């Protein structure tokens, strides 16, 4: 589906809105013989975007996942070597 240039998101469409949330989850399953690890999730809301008399909600969701590996710790898109 093609969109007109006027329908595409622009940087000035990202107007921060009140609210948002973040949380962490601790995974701890000793029965699996894996070390505990923590994941984080964030939600950043923005003001609605108006196009052709319609409003659309806009938000950014980010999840940071950590998993232990033999060569270091792996995060989404990032590899740290020990």
C-alpha positions in Angstrom: 0.0 0.0 0.0 1.5 3.3 -1.0 1.1 6.5 1.0 1.3 10.1 -0.1 4.1 12.1 1.3 1.6 14.2 3.2 0.5 11.0 5.1 3.9 10.0 6.2 5.0 10.6 9.8 7.2 13.7 10.3 9.5 14.5 13.2 7.1 17.2 14.4 4.3 14.6 14.7 6.1 13.2 17.8 4.8 15.5 20.5 5.2 13.9 23.9 2.0 13.2 25.8 1.3 12.7 29.5 1.6 9.2 30.9 3.8 6.4 29.8 4.9 3.3 31.6 7.9 1.1 32.3 8.3 -2.2 34.1 10.8 -4.9 34.7 10.3 -8.7 34.8 12.6 -10.9 36.8 12.9 -14.5 35.3 14.1 -17.0 37.9 13.6 -20.7 37.1 16.1 -22.7 39.2 14.5 -26.0 37.8 15.8 -25.0 34.4 19.3 -24.5 35.8 19.5 -21.0 34.2 20.7 -17.9 36.1 18.0 -15.3 36.9 17.8 -12.4 34.4 15.9 -9.2 34.1 14.0 -7.6 31.2 12.7 -4.1 30.9 9.9 -2.6 28.8 9.0 1.0 28.2 6.1 2.7 26.5 6.4 6.4 25.4 3.1 7.9 24.4 2.8 10.9 22.0 -0.1 13.1 21.1 -2.5 11.8 18.4 -1.6 12.5 14.8 -4.3 14.1 12.6 -4.6 13.3 8.9 -7.6 13.9 6.6 -10.0 14.5 9.6 -8.9 11.3 11.3 -6.8 11.0 14.5 -4.4 8.1 15.0 -2.7 7.2 18.3 1.1 7.3 18.3 3.4 5.6 20.8 6.9 4.0 21.0 7.3 0.7 22.7 10.7 -0.6 23.6 11.6 -3.9 25.2 15.2 -4.5 26.4 15.8 -8.2 26.6 18.9 -9.8 28.2 19.9 -13.4 27.8 23.0 -15.0 29.1 25.3 -16.6 26.5 28.6 -18.3 26.7 30.4 -15.4 24.9 28.8 -12.7 27.0 25.5 -11.1 27.4 23.2 -10.5 24.4 20.8 -7.5 24.3 18.6 -6.7 21.4 21.0 -5.6 18.7 24.0 -5.4 21.1 26.6 -8.0 22.0 28.9 -7.4 25.0 32.0 -9.6 25.2 33.3 -10.6 28.6 
